[in-house]
Amino acid sequence: MLRTGAIPFAVSCIVYVAAAVAGVMSGDGTTTAVGSGGVPIAGLFAKAFDLHWLTVTPAILVVIMALLRVDVRLTMLTSIAVSAVVCVGVQRMAWPELLRLLVDGYHAGNPRVGALLDGGGMISMLNVAAIVCISSAYAGIFAETRMLARLRHAIDALGSRFGATGATTVVASCAAALSCNQTLTIMLTHQLCSGLYGDDEASRGDRAVDLEDSAVVIAPLIPWSIAGAVPLATIGAPTASIAAATFPYLLPLTRLLTAVPRHRRHSRREKTVGLGHPRPRGGDDAIMASV
């Protein structure tokens, strides 16, 4: 994603900086959030936490370990362990309180902080775990019963016209609208578009990137999908907030704008070669031609 997401990320930064500058020029220079009662976020958090520089170490570790391609499970466990140390050592949280937080989630004493941060914990993940299990069951049923075989033929035809990236993006958009959750969107898109890619390592890498740049980021943009609805409901933000999600729009859009024309140029080149026009030769091709 460092390659495919660079331009969308840069443009998103420009959009948000422009929005911030516009806010300052209009006289609203404070950084506030929904549920904070108009109080600047930095000041609000400073009253509830010790904002020591060590509190950013769990996030820094995640970024560094991700760049080093460390296994995601080890990355998460390391970040959780360091976060626990920060809670106890920096925030002066007692061990029983920390264990209760891990199970039941965080509950702030200040209701305005709670509107932004309350939640989490292992109990809150039970619904997500159930959704993953049900989604996996659906994906298995579709695969074993071949219920989607005809649809896969249509998707293969779509891929031959717009390329694997274009077809995957279209399928992901439809799957996200129908499945209403991110997990099943990813699984369905993976199943339906498997015929568009080869089995070698490079093709598997291309398929993974295409899934990330389509199914993963498109799902939260569907208003009735829990991928976007749950986070918005958690902080009490309106559904219209989805319109400000710049990066998830730009990423699949830029992939389409680059991948589809490239696929069409490649298809035209293949048709030209197939019509009998001379083909550049070299190496073994040149030897066979001379023979």
ChimeraX commands (.cxc) that place a marker at each C-alpha (Angstrom):
marker #1 position 0.00,0.00,0.00 radius 0.5
marker #1 position 2.99,2.33,0.29 radius 0.5
marker #1 position 2.98,2.29,-3.50 radius 0.5
marker #1 position -0.76,2.33,-4.29 radius 0.5
marker #1 position -1.76,4.55,-1.37 radius 0.5
marker #1 position 0.90,7.26,-1.68 radius 0.5
marker #1 position -1.01,9.62,-3.99 radius 0.5
marker #1 position -4.41,9.24,-2.24 radius 0.5
marker #1 position -2.70,9.81,1.12 radius 0.5
marker #1 position -0.95,12.96,-0.11 radius 0.5
marker #1 position -4.15,14.35,-1.65 radius 0.5
marker #1 position -6.08,13.55,1.55 radius 0.5
marker #1 position -3.51,15.48,3.59 radius 0.5
marker #1 position -3.87,18.46,1.26 radius 0.5
marker #1 position -7.67,18.34,1.55 radius 0.5
marker #1 position -7.62,18.24,5.36 radius 0.5
marker #1 position -4.95,20.96,5.63 radius 0.5
marker #1 position -7.06,23.13,3.32 radius 0.5
marker #1 position -10.13,22.44,5.48 radius 0.5
marker #1 position -8.18,23.35,8.63 radius 0.5
marker #1 position -6.90,26.58,7.04 radius 0.5
marker #1 position -10.43,27.42,5.93 radius 0.5
marker #1 position -11.63,26.86,9.49 radius 0.5
marker #1 position -8.94,29.18,10.88 radius 0.5
marker #1 position -9.72,31.86,8.30 radius 0.5
marker #1 position -13.41,31.64,9.17 radius 0.5
marker #1 position -12.59,32.30,12.81 radius 0.5
marker #1 position -13.04,28.73,14.11 radius 0.5
marker #1 position -9.42,27.90,14.91 radius 0.5
marker #1 position -10.01,25.42,17.74 radius 0.5
marker #1 position -9.79,21.68,17.23 radius 0.5
marker #1 position -12.94,20.19,18.69 radius 0.5
marker #1 position -14.86,16.97,18.24 radius 0.5
marker #1 position -18.42,15.73,18.35 radius 0.5
marker #1 position -19.37,15.15,22.00 radius 0.5
marker #1 position -16.63,17.41,23.43 radius 0.5
marker #1 position -19.01,20.30,24.05 radius 0.5
marker #1 position -16.91,22.68,21.95 radius 0.5
marker #1 position -13.82,22.21,24.18 radius 0.5
marker #1 position -10.47,21.79,22.35 radius 0.5
marker #1 position -9.49,18.11,22.24 radius 0.5
marker #1 position -5.95,18.66,23.58 radius 0.5
marker #1 position -7.22,20.51,26.64 radius 0.5
marker #1 position -9.98,17.97,27.19 radius 0.5
marker #1 position -7.59,15.00,27.12 radius 0.5
marker #1 position -5.00,16.82,29.28 radius 0.5
marker #1 position -7.54,16.92,32.10 radius 0.5
marker #1 position -8.18,13.16,31.91 radius 0.5
marker #1 position -4.71,11.78,31.10 radius 0.5
marker #1 position -1.02,12.42,31.61 radius 0.5
marker #1 position -0.02,13.29,28.02 radius 0.5
marker #1 position 3.60,12.19,28.48 radius 0.5
marker #1 position 5.58,11.49,25.31 radius 0.5
marker #1 position 5.79,7.81,26.33 radius 0.5
marker #1 position 2.06,7.44,25.64 radius 0.5
marker #1 position 2.77,7.40,21.89 radius 0.5
marker #1 position 5.18,4.44,22.08 radius 0.5
marker #1 position 2.52,1.73,21.43 radius 0.5
marker #1 position 1.48,3.48,18.20 radius 0.5
marker #1 position 5.10,4.05,17.15 radius 0.5
marker #1 position 5.87,0.37,17.75 radius 0.5
marker #1 position 2.96,-0.67,15.51 radius 0.5
marker #1 position 4.22,1.54,12.68 radius 0.5
marker #1 position 7.84,0.40,13.00 radius 0.5
marker #1 position 6.99,-3.32,13.27 radius 0.5
marker #1 position 4.58,-3.03,10.33 radius 0.5
marker #1 position 7.31,-1.43,8.19 radius 0.5
marker #1 position 9.65,-4.27,9.23 radius 0.5
marker #1 position 6.94,-6.76,8.17 radius 0.5
marker #1 position 6.78,-8.39,11.60 radius 0.5
marker #1 position 3.93,-10.89,12.01 radius 0.5
marker #1 position 0.74,-8.97,12.82 radius 0.5
marker #1 position -0.02,-11.13,15.87 radius 0.5
marker #1 position 3.36,-10.38,17.40 radius 0.5
marker #1 position 2.94,-6.69,16.55 radius 0.5
marker #1 position -0.44,-6.53,18.29 radius 0.5
marker #1 position 0.78,-8.44,21.37 radius 0.5
marker #1 position 3.81,-6.16,21.68 radius 0.5
marker #1 position 1.68,-3.03,21.39 radius 0.5
marker #1 position -0.79,-4.36,23.99 radius 0.5
marker #1 position 2.03,-5.22,26.42 radius 0.5
marker #1 position 3.63,-1.77,26.07 radius 0.5
marker #1 position 0.21,-0.12,26.41 radius 0.5
marker #1 position -0.35,-1.98,29.69 radius 0.5
marker #1 position 3.01,-0.74,30.99 radius 0.5
marker #1 position 2.08,2.83,29.99 radius 0.5
marker #1 position -1.29,2.53,31.75 radius 0.5
marker #1 position 0.31,1.38,34.99 radius 0.5
marker #1 position 3.54,3.39,34.87 radius 0.5
marker #1 position 2.46,6.67,33.29 radius 0.5
marker #1 position -1.30,6.91,33.89 radius 0.5
marker #1 position -1.00,5.44,37.44 radius 0.5
marker #1 position -3.71,2.87,36.78 radius 0.5
marker #1 position -4.00,0.01,39.29 radius 0.5
marker #1 position -3.64,-3.55,37.98 radius 0.5
marker #1 position -7.23,-4.55,38.96 radius 0.5
marker #1 position -8.52,-1.49,37.11 radius 0.5
marker #1 position -6.41,-2.40,34.06 radius 0.5
marker #1 position -7.77,-5.97,34.03 radius 0.5
marker #1 position -11.32,-4.65,34.28 radius 0.5
marker #1 position -10.60,-2.28,31.37 radius 0.5
marker #1 position -9.30,-5.15,29.23 radius 0.5
marker #1 position -12.48,-7.13,29.79 radius 0.5
marker #1 position -15.21,-4.49,30.00 radius 0.5
marker #1 position -13.64,-1.59,28.10 radius 0.5
marker #1 position -12.75,1.96,29.02 radius 0.5
marker #1 position -15.21,4.21,30.88 radius 0.5
marker #1 position -14.05,7.78,31.49 radius 0.5
marker #1 position -15.04,9.74,34.56 radius 0.5
marker #1 position -15.55,12.86,32.42 radius 0.5
marker #1 position -18.67,12.35,30.25 radius 0.5
marker #1 position -17.22,14.53,27.46 radius 0.5
marker #1 position -14.11,12.34,27.30 radius 0.5
marker #1 position -16.35,9.28,27.51 radius 0.5
marker #1 position -18.30,10.42,24.44 radius 0.5
marker #1 position -15.05,10.11,22.46 radius 0.5
marker #1 position -13.27,7.17,24.08 radius 0.5
marker #1 position -15.68,4.94,26.00 radius 0.5
marker #1 position -15.90,1.37,24.76 radius 0.5
marker #1 position -13.61,-1.45,23.75 radius 0.5
marker #1 position -12.74,-4.48,25.84 radius 0.5
marker #1 position -12.98,-8.17,25.07 radius 0.5
marker #1 position -16.72,-8.27,25.75 radius 0.5
marker #1 position -17.34,-5.73,22.98 radius 0.5
marker #1 position -15.53,-8.03,20.54 radius 0.5
marker #1 position -18.01,-10.88,21.00 radius 0.5
marker #1 position -20.37,-9.42,18.38 radius 0.5
marker #1 position -17.48,-8.90,15.97 radius 0.5
marker #1 position -16.28,-12.47,16.54 radius 0.5
marker #1 position -19.81,-13.75,15.85 radius 0.5
marker #1 position -19.97,-11.72,12.64 radius 0.5
marker #1 position -16.63,-13.17,11.50 radius 0.5
marker #1 position -17.82,-16.73,12.23 radius 0.5
marker #1 position -21.12,-16.23,10.38 radius 0.5
marker #1 position -19.35,-14.57,7.45 radius 0.5
marker #1 position -16.89,-17.46,7.28 radius 0.5
marker #1 position -19.79,-19.91,7.27 radius 0.5
marker #1 position -21.49,-18.07,4.40 radius 0.5
marker #1 position -18.25,-18.01,2.44 radius 0.5
marker #1 position -17.82,-21.76,2.98 radius 0.5
marker #1 position -21.39,-22.48,1.91 radius 0.5
marker #1 position -20.95,-20.45,-1.28 radius 0.5
marker #1 position -17.68,-22.20,-2.08 radius 0.5
marker #1 position -18.85,-25.79,-1.52 radius 0.5
marker #1 position -22.30,-25.49,-3.11 radius 0.5
marker #1 position -21.00,-23.52,-6.12 radius 0.5
marker #1 position -23.99,-21.18,-5.77 radius 0.5
marker #1 position -21.96,-18.35,-7.24 radius 0.5
marker #1 position -20.52,-20.24,-10.22 radius 0.5
marker #1 position -22.58,-18.38,-12.85 radius 0.5
marker #1 position -21.78,-15.07,-11.24 radius 0.5
marker #1 position -18.08,-15.88,-11.42 radius 0.5
marker #1 position -18.38,-16.38,-15.18 radius 0.5
marker #1 position -19.86,-12.89,-15.51 radius 0.5
marker #1 position -17.07,-11.47,-13.33 radius 0.5
marker #1 position -14.44,-13.18,-15.48 radius 0.5
marker #1 position -15.97,-11.46,-18.52 radius 0.5
marker #1 position -15.90,-8.16,-16.62 radius 0.5
marker #1 position -12.24,-8.76,-15.82 radius 0.5
marker #1 position -11.38,-9.34,-19.46 radius 0.5
marker #1 position -12.91,-5.96,-20.29 radius 0.5
marker #1 position -11.71,-3.79,-17.38 radius 0.5
marker #1 position -8.88,-5.82,-15.89 radius 0.5
marker #1 position -8.59,-7.61,-12.54 radius 0.5
marker #1 position -8.35,-4.38,-10.53 radius 0.5
marker #1 position -11.41,-2.83,-12.18 radius 0.5
marker #1 position -13.53,-5.97,-11.82 radius 0.5
marker #1 position -12.46,-6.43,-8.19 radius 0.5
marker #1 position -13.45,-2.86,-7.36 radius 0.5
marker #1 position -16.90,-3.27,-8.95 radius 0.5
marker #1 position -17.49,-6.61,-7.19 radius 0.5
marker #1 position -16.31,-5.19,-3.85 radius 0.5
marker #1 position -18.73,-2.26,-4.12 radius 0.5
marker #1 position -21.68,-4.59,-4.78 radius 0.5
marker #1 position -20.60,-7.05,-2.07 radius 0.5
marker #1 position -20.26,-4.25,0.49 radius 0.5
marker #1 position -23.76,-2.97,-0.30 radius 0.5
marker #1 position -25.28,-6.45,0.04 radius 0.5
marker #1 position -23.31,-7.99,2.92 radius 0.5
marker #1 position -23.47,-4.95,5.25 radius 0.5
marker #1 position -20.17,-5.81,6.94 radius 0.5
marker #1 position -16.52,-5.63,6.04 radius 0.5
marker #1 position -15.58,-9.26,6.78 radius 0.5
marker #1 position -18.10,-10.83,4.42 radius 0.5
marker #1 position -17.31,-8.17,1.80 radius 0.5
marker #1 position -13.66,-9.23,1.78 radius 0.5
marker #1 position -14.47,-12.96,1.72 radius 0.5
marker #1 position -17.07,-12.69,-1.05 radius 0.5
marker #1 position -14.84,-10.48,-3.20 radius 0.5
marker #1 position -11.95,-12.89,-2.70 radius 0.5
marker #1 position -14.09,-15.87,-3.76 radius 0.5
marker #1 position -15.79,-14.23,-6.70 radius 0.5
marker #1 position -12.62,-12.71,-8.15 radius 0.5
marker #1 position -10.28,-15.66,-7.63 radius 0.5
marker #1 position -10.47,-16.55,-11.34 radius 0.5
marker #1 position -9.00,-13.18,-12.30 radius 0.5
marker #1 position -5.60,-13.96,-10.80 radius 0.5
marker #1 position -3.01,-16.69,-11.14 radius 0.5
marker #1 position -1.68,-18.99,-8.42 radius 0.5
marker #1 position 1.92,-17.77,-8.36 radius 0.5
marker #1 position 3.28,-15.60,-5.57 radius 0.5
marker #1 position 3.20,-12.38,-7.61 radius 0.5
marker #1 position -0.47,-12.91,-8.52 radius 0.5
marker #1 position -1.36,-13.58,-4.89 radius 0.5
marker #1 position 0.33,-10.33,-3.97 radius 0.5
marker #1 position -1.61,-8.44,-6.64 radius 0.5
marker #1 position -4.87,-9.96,-5.41 radius 0.5
marker #1 position -4.11,-8.98,-1.80 radius 0.5
marker #1 position -3.39,-5.37,-2.78 radius 0.5
marker #1 position -6.51,-5.17,-4.96 radius 0.5
marker #1 position -8.64,-6.49,-2.08 radius 0.5
marker #1 position -7.16,-3.95,0.29 radius 0.5
marker #1 position -7.63,-1.08,-2.16 radius 0.5
marker #1 position -11.26,-2.02,-2.80 radius 0.5
marker #1 position -13.14,-4.29,-0.37 radius 0.5
marker #1 position -11.43,-3.09,2.80 radius 0.5
marker #1 position -11.83,0.65,2.21 radius 0.5
marker #1 position -15.16,0.63,0.35 radius 0.5
marker #1 position -17.10,-1.24,3.08 radius 0.5
marker #1 position -17.07,1.69,5.58 radius 0.5
marker #1 position -18.45,4.00,2.88 radius 0.5
marker #1 position -21.75,2.10,2.73 radius 0.5
marker #1 position -24.11,3.95,5.13 radius 0.5
marker #1 position -25.87,0.76,6.30 radius 0.5
marker #1 position -22.65,-1.26,6.72 radius 0.5
marker #1 position -21.55,-1.78,10.30 radius 0.5
marker #1 position -17.97,-1.00,9.19 radius 0.5
marker #1 position -18.91,2.67,9.07 radius 0.5
marker #1 position -22.14,2.85,11.06 radius 0.5
marker #1 position -20.73,1.47,14.33 radius 0.5
marker #1 position -17.78,3.91,14.62 radius 0.5
marker #1 position -20.06,6.83,13.77 radius 0.5
marker #1 position -22.64,5.72,16.33 radius 0.5
marker #1 position -19.89,5.29,18.94 radius 0.5
marker #1 position -18.98,8.98,18.81 radius 0.5
marker #1 position -22.48,10.22,18.00 radius 0.5
marker #1 position -21.54,11.53,14.55 radius 0.5
marker #1 position -24.13,11.80,11.76 radius 0.5
marker #1 position -24.10,9.44,8.78 radius 0.5
marker #1 position -23.26,12.38,6.55 radius 0.5
marker #1 position -19.76,12.28,8.08 radius 0.5
marker #1 position -18.97,9.51,5.57 radius 0.5
marker #1 position -18.78,12.22,2.91 radius 0.5
marker #1 position -15.61,13.56,4.59 radius 0.5
marker #1 position -13.79,10.20,4.41 radius 0.5
marker #1 position -11.42,11.41,1.69 radius 0.5
marker #1 position -8.87,8.58,1.57 radius 0.5
marker #1 position -11.35,5.64,1.16 radius 0.5
marker #1 position -12.82,7.40,-1.89 radius 0.5
marker #1 position -9.53,8.38,-3.47 radius 0.5
marker #1 position -7.75,5.02,-3.10 radius 0.5
marker #1 position -10.09,2.86,-5.27 radius 0.5
marker #1 position -10.70,5.78,-7.62 radius 0.5
marker #1 position -6.98,6.30,-8.34 radius 0.5
marker #1 position -6.52,2.55,-8.81 radius 0.5
marker #1 position -9.32,2.52,-11.39 radius 0.5
marker #1 position -7.96,5.57,-13.20 radius 0.5
marker #1 position -4.55,3.93,-13.58 radius 0.5
marker #1 position -5.33,0.20,-13.86 radius 0.5
marker #1 position -8.23,0.22,-16.34 radius 0.5
marker #1 position -6.47,2.28,-19.07 radius 0.5
marker #1 position -3.33,0.18,-18.60 radius 0.5
marker #1 position -5.36,-3.03,-19.04 radius 0.5
marker #1 position -6.99,-1.68,-22.20 radius 0.5
marker #1 position -3.63,-0.70,-23.69 radius 0.5
marker #1 position -2.32,-4.17,-22.91 radius 0.5
marker #1 position -5.39,-5.78,-24.51 radius 0.5
marker #1 position -5.01,-3.70,-27.67 radius 0.5
marker #1 position -1.34,-4.64,-27.86 radius 0.5
marker #1 position -2.22,-8.35,-27.60 radius 0.5
marker #1 position -4.87,-8.00,-30.33 radius 0.5
marker #1 position -2.36,-6.25,-32.56 radius 0.5
marker #1 position 0.13,-9.10,-32.11 radius 0.5
marker #1 position -2.63,-11.63,-32.73 radius 0.5
marker #1 position -3.48,-10.03,-36.09 radius 0.5
marker #1 position -0.06,-10.95,-37.40 radius 0.5
marker #1 position 1.92,-7.76,-36.87 radius 0.5
marker #1 position 5.61,-8.22,-36.14 radius 0.5
marker #1 position 6.44,-8.97,-32.54 radius 0.5
marker #1 position 9.71,-7.84,-30.91 radius 0.5
marker #1 position 12.01,-10.82,-30.53 radius 0.5
marker #1 position 15.01,-11.44,-28.37 radius 0.5
marker #1 position 16.92,-14.27,-26.69 radius 0.5
marker #1 position 15.25,-17.63,-27.30 radius 0.5
marker #1 position 12.61,-16.04,-29.54 radius 0.5
marker #1 position 15.34,-14.77,-31.88 radius 0.5
marker #1 position 17.02,-18.19,-32.00 radius 0.5
marker #1 position 13.72,-19.95,-32.78 radius 0.5
marker #1 position 12.97,-17.37,-35.46 radius 0.5
marker #1 position 16.31,-17.96,-37.16 radius 0.5
marker #1 position 15.74,-21.73,-37.03 radius 0.5
marker link #1:1,2 radius 0.2
marker link #1:2,3 radius 0.2
marker link #1:3,4 radius 0.2
marker link #1:4,5 radius 0.2
marker link #1:5,6 radius 0.2
marker link #1:6,7 radius 0.2
marker link #1:7,8 radius 0.2
marker link #1:8,9 radius 0.2
marker link #1:9,10 radius 0.2
marker link #1:10,11 radius 0.2
marker link #1:11,12 radius 0.2
marker link #1:12,13 radius 0.2
marker link #1:13,14 radius 0.2
marker link #1:14,15 radius 0.2
marker link #1:15,16 radius 0.2
marker link #1:16,17 radius 0.2
marker link #1:17,18 radius 0.2
marker link #1:18,19 radius 0.2
marker link #1:19,20 radius 0.2
marker link #1:20,21 radius 0.2
marker link #1:21,22 radius 0.2
marker link #1:22,23 radius 0.2
marker link #1:23,24 radius 0.2
marker link #1:24,25 radius 0.2
marker link #1:25,26 radius 0.2
marker link #1:26,27 radius 0.2
marker link #1:27,28 radius 0.2
marker link #1:28,29 radius 0.2
marker link #1:29,30 radius 0.2
marker link #1:30,31 radius 0.2
marker link #1:31,32 radius 0.2
marker link #1:32,33 radius 0.2
marker link #1:33,34 radius 0.2
marker link #1:34,35 radius 0.2
marker link #1:35,36 radius 0.2
marker link #1:36,37 radius 0.2
marker link #1:37,38 radius 0.2
marker link #1:38,39 radius 0.2
marker link #1:39,40 radius 0.2
marker link #1:40,41 radius 0.2
marker link #1:41,42 radius 0.2
marker link #1:42,43 radius 0.2
marker link #1:43,44 radius 0.2
marker link #1:44,45 radius 0.2
marker link #1:45,46 radius 0.2
marker link #1:46,47 radius 0.2
marker link #1:47,48 radius 0.2
marker link #1:48,49 radius 0.2
marker link #1:49,50 radius 0.2
marker link #1:50,51 radius 0.2
marker link #1:51,52 radius 0.2
marker link #1:52,53 radius 0.2
marker link #1:53,54 radius 0.2
marker link #1:54,55 radius 0.2
marker link #1:55,56 radius 0.2
marker link #1:56,57 radius 0.2
marker link #1:57,58 radius 0.2
marker link #1:58,59 radius 0.2
marker link #1:59,60 radius 0.2
marker link #1:60,61 radius 0.2
marker link #1:61,62 radius 0.2
marker link #1:62,63 radius 0.2
marker link #1:63,64 radius 0.2
marker link #1:64,65 radius 0.2
marker link #1:65,66 radius 0.2
marker link #1:66,67 radius 0.2
marker link #1:67,68 radius 0.2
marker link #1:68,69 radius 0.2
marker link #1:69,70 radius 0.2
marker link #1:70,71 radius 0.2
marker link #1:71,72 radius 0.2
marker link #1:72,73 radius 0.2
marker link #1:73,74 radius 0.2
marker link #1:74,75 radius 0.2
marker link #1:75,76 radius 0.2
marker link #1:76,77 radius 0.2
marker link #1:77,78 radius 0.2
marker link #1:78,79 radius 0.2
marker link #1:79,80 radius 0.2
marker link #1:80,81 radius 0.2
marker link #1:81,82 radius 0.2
marker link #1:82,83 radius 0.2
marker link #1:83,84 radius 0.2
marker link #1:84,85 radius 0.2
marker link #1:85,86 radius 0.2
marker link #1:86,87 radius 0.2
marker link #1:87,88 radius 0.2
marker link #1:88,89 radius 0.2
marker link #1:89,90 radius 0.2
marker link #1:90,91 radius 0.2
marker link #1:91,92 radius 0.2
marker link #1:92,93 radius 0.2
marker link #1:93,94 radius 0.2
marker link #1:94,95 radius 0.2
marker link #1:95,96 radius 0.2
marker link #1:96,97 radius 0.2
marker link #1:97,98 radius 0.2
marker link #1:98,99 radius 0.2
marker link #1:99,100 radius 0.2
marker link #1:100,101 radius 0.2
marker link #1:101,102 radius 0.2
marker link #1:102,103 radius 0.2
marker link #1:103,104 radius 0.2
marker link #1:104,105 radius 0.2
marker link #1:105,106 radius 0.2
marker link #1:106,107 radius 0.2
marker link #1:107,108 radius 0.2
marker link #1:108,109 radius 0.2
marker link #1:109,110 radius 0.2
marker link #1:110,111 radius 0.2
marker link #1:111,112 radius 0.2
marker link #1:112,113 radius 0.2
marker link #1:113,114 radius 0.2
marker link #1:114,115 radius 0.2
marker link #1:115,116 radius 0.2
marker link #1:116,117 radius 0.2
marker link #1:117,118 radius 0.2
marker link #1:118,119 radius 0.2
marker link #1:119,120 radius 0.2
marker link #1:120,121 radius 0.2
marker link #1:121,122 radius 0.2
marker link #1:122,123 radius 0.2
marker link #1:123,124 radius 0.2
marker link #1:124,125 radius 0.2
marker link #1:125,126 radius 0.2
marker link #1:126,127 radius 0.2
marker link #1:127,128 radius 0.2
marker link #1:128,129 radius 0.2
marker link #1:129,130 radius 0.2
marker link #1:130,131 radius 0.2
marker link #1:131,132 radius 0.2
marker link #1:132,133 radius 0.2
marker link #1:133,134 radius 0.2
marker link #1:134,135 radius 0.2
marker link #1:135,136 radius 0.2
marker link #1:136,137 radius 0.2
marker link #1:137,138 radius 0.2
marker link #1:138,139 radius 0.2
marker link #1:139,140 radius 0.2
marker link #1:140,141 radius 0.2
marker link #1:141,142 radius 0.2
marker link #1:142,143 radius 0.2
marker link #1:143,144 radius 0.2
marker link #1:144,145 radius 0.2
marker link #1:145,146 radius 0.2
marker link #1:146,147 radius 0.2
marker link #1:147,148 radius 0.2
marker link #1:148,149 radius 0.2
marker link #1:149,150 radius 0.2
marker link #1:150,151 radius 0.2
marker link #1:151,152 radius 0.2
marker link #1:152,153 radius 0.2
marker link #1:153,154 radius 0.2
marker link #1:154,155 radius 0.2
marker link #1:155,156 radius 0.2
marker link #1:156,157 radius 0.2
marker link #1:157,158 radius 0.2
marker link #1:158,159 radius 0.2
marker link #1:159,160 radius 0.2
marker link #1:160,161 radius 0.2
marker link #1:161,162 radius 0.2
marker link #1:162,163 radius 0.2
marker link #1:163,164 radius 0.2
marker link #1:164,165 radius 0.2
marker link #1:165,166 radius 0.2
marker link #1:166,167 radius 0.2
marker link #1:167,168 radius 0.2
marker link #1:168,169 radius 0.2
marker link #1:169,170 radius 0.2
marker link #1:170,171 radius 0.2
marker link #1:171,172 radius 0.2
marker link #1:172,173 radius 0.2
marker link #1:173,174 radius 0.2
marker link #1:174,175 radius 0.2
marker link #1:175,176 radius 0.2
marker link #1:176,177 radius 0.2
marker link #1:177,178 radius 0.2
marker link #1:178,179 radius 0.2
marker link #1:179,180 radius 0.2
marker link #1:180,181 radius 0.2
marker link #1:181,182 radius 0.2
marker link #1:182,183 radius 0.2
marker link #1:183,184 radius 0.2
marker link #1:184,185 radius 0.2
marker link #1:185,186 radius 0.2
marker link #1:186,187 radius 0.2
marker link #1:187,188 radius 0.2
marker link #1:188,189 radius 0.2
marker link #1:189,190 radius 0.2
marker link #1:190,191 radius 0.2
marker link #1:191,192 radius 0.2
marker link #1:192,193 radius 0.2
marker link #1:193,194 radius 0.2
marker link #1:194,195 radius 0.2
marker link #1:195,196 radius 0.2
marker link #1:196,197 radius 0.2
marker link #1:197,198 radius 0.2
marker link #1:198,199 radius 0.2
marker link #1:199,200 radius 0.2
marker link #1:200,201 radius 0.2
marker link #1:201,202 radius 0.2
marker link #1:202,203 radius 0.2
marker link #1:203,204 radius 0.2
marker link #1:204,205 radius 0.2
marker link #1:205,206 radius 0.2
marker link #1:206,207 radius 0.2
marker link #1:207,208 radius 0.2
marker link #1:208,209 radius 0.2
marker link #1:209,210 radius 0.2
marker link #1:210,211 radius 0.2
marker link #1:211,212 radius 0.2
marker link #1:212,213 radius 0.2
marker link #1:213,214 radius 0.2
marker link #1:214,215 radius 0.2
marker link #1:215,216 radius 0.2
marker link #1:216,217 radius 0.2
marker link #1:217,218 radius 0.2
marker link #1:218,219 radius 0.2
marker link #1:219,220 radius 0.2
marker link #1:220,221 radius 0.2
marker link #1:221,222 radius 0.2
marker link #1:222,223 radius 0.2
marker link #1:223,224 radius 0.2
marker link #1:224,225 radius 0.2
marker link #1:225,226 radius 0.2
marker link #1:226,227 radius 0.2
marker link #1:227,228 radius 0.2
marker link #1:228,229 radius 0.2
marker link #1:229,230 radius 0.2
marker link #1:230,231 radius 0.2
marker link #1:231,232 radius 0.2
marker link #1:232,233 radius 0.2
marker link #1:233,234 radius 0.2
marker link #1:234,235 radius 0.2
marker link #1:235,236 radius 0.2
marker link #1:236,237 radius 0.2
marker link #1:237,238 radius 0.2
marker link #1:238,239 radius 0.2
marker link #1:239,240 radius 0.2
marker link #1:240,241 radius 0.2
marker link #1:241,242 radius 0.2
marker link #1:242,243 radius 0.2
marker link #1:243,244 radius 0.2
marker link #1:244,245 radius 0.2
marker link #1:245,246 radius 0.2
marker link #1:246,247 radius 0.2
marker link #1:247,248 radius 0.2
marker link #1:248,249 radius 0.2
marker link #1:249,250 radius 0.2
marker link #1:250,251 radius 0.2
marker link #1:251,252 radius 0.2
marker link #1:252,253 radius 0.2
marker link #1:253,254 radius 0.2
marker link #1:254,255 radius 0.2
marker link #1:255,256 radius 0.2
marker link #1:256,257 radius 0.2
marker link #1:257,258 radius 0.2
marker link #1:258,259 radius 0.2
marker link #1:259,260 radius 0.2
marker link #1:260,261 radius 0.2
marker link #1:261,262 radius 0.2
marker link #1:262,263 radius 0.2
marker link #1:263,264 radius 0.2
marker link #1:264,265 radius 0.2
marker link #1:265,266 radius 0.2
marker link #1:266,267 radius 0.2
marker link #1:267,268 radius 0.2
marker link #1:268,269 radius 0.2
marker link #1:269,270 radius 0.2
marker link #1:270,271 radius 0.2
marker link #1:271,272 radius 0.2
marker link #1:272,273 radius 0.2
marker link #1:273,274 radius 0.2
marker link #1:274,275 radius 0.2
marker link #1:275,276 radius 0.2
marker link #1:276,277 radius 0.2
marker link #1:277,278 radius 0.2
marker link #1:278,279 radius 0.2
marker link #1:279,280 radius 0.2
marker link #1:280,281 radius 0.2
marker link #1:281,282 radius 0.2
marker link #1:282,283 radius 0.2
marker link #1:283,284 radius 0.2
marker link #1:284,285 radius 0.2
marker link #1:285,286 radius 0.2
marker link #1:286,287 radius 0.2
marker link #1:287,288 radius 0.2
marker link #1:288,289 radius 0.2
marker link #1:289,290 radius 0.2
marker link #1:290,291 radius 0.2
view
